[in-house]
Amino acid sequence: MKKYALLILLFAASLTTPASSAETNALCVHSDEAVKWPPELDAVRAAPKNHHVILENDDLRVLEVTVAPGEKENLHHHRWPSVMVVDTRPRYVNYDKNGNEIKTAVPAATSSDMPIVIKLPAGPTHAIHNLDTKPFHAIRIEFKKLC
């Protein structure tokens, strides 16, 4: 539980710092189309091995995301904008629903750069393939009512 203490503090800080309208617009870029995305491809339903719900209520959903060494996730999407806190970032490839490589939103980093905190818009269908010998691990805080 200690490893989540920092995440809780980061999350609390994000709630007290209002986003600018430009930031909110950038995070809401896919919101109109996201409501039409198939519910069966939601991350928790389509890739339950990799997405564990830590907390969920009407306002947000907090996921623990793991991808083991050599593993490729099932295709899935993330319907809501989020903040992702990555504490283990191996080499990986992110693929879209057609199998094309897409640029990763999480920059490569050394262990001294961890954790990486990144704001993300709703994420269209994708799958991460972990090419490394270490796991991918993150906490993703999805904001259901931001947009």
C-alpha angles and dihedrals in degrees: 000000000000092000089060095054092080090047092053090051091049091049093049090050091051090055093053094048109072114218118237117248089252091054092047091048090051091050092048096051094117098031097107093052095037093071087063096050112116111266091218088066093056108129095246094049100038099037106023093153089064102034119059119180110231096173135358133177137144092288106040149004122214116204133189106216122200132169115184123224110285093007126130116204123228114259111274143148138224109227097195136054113257152178113238123199109199116195098168117035115177128177108286144154122229115211130196124225091275094053095255118140113250127199111264119243092209112074121225111260143176119246089257089062092058136151101045114198117199135172113225134189119226106300121233119220112307144139131214120221111201108217095179139084092241126068127252109238130179145146113231118198109198118199109213097187104036096102 
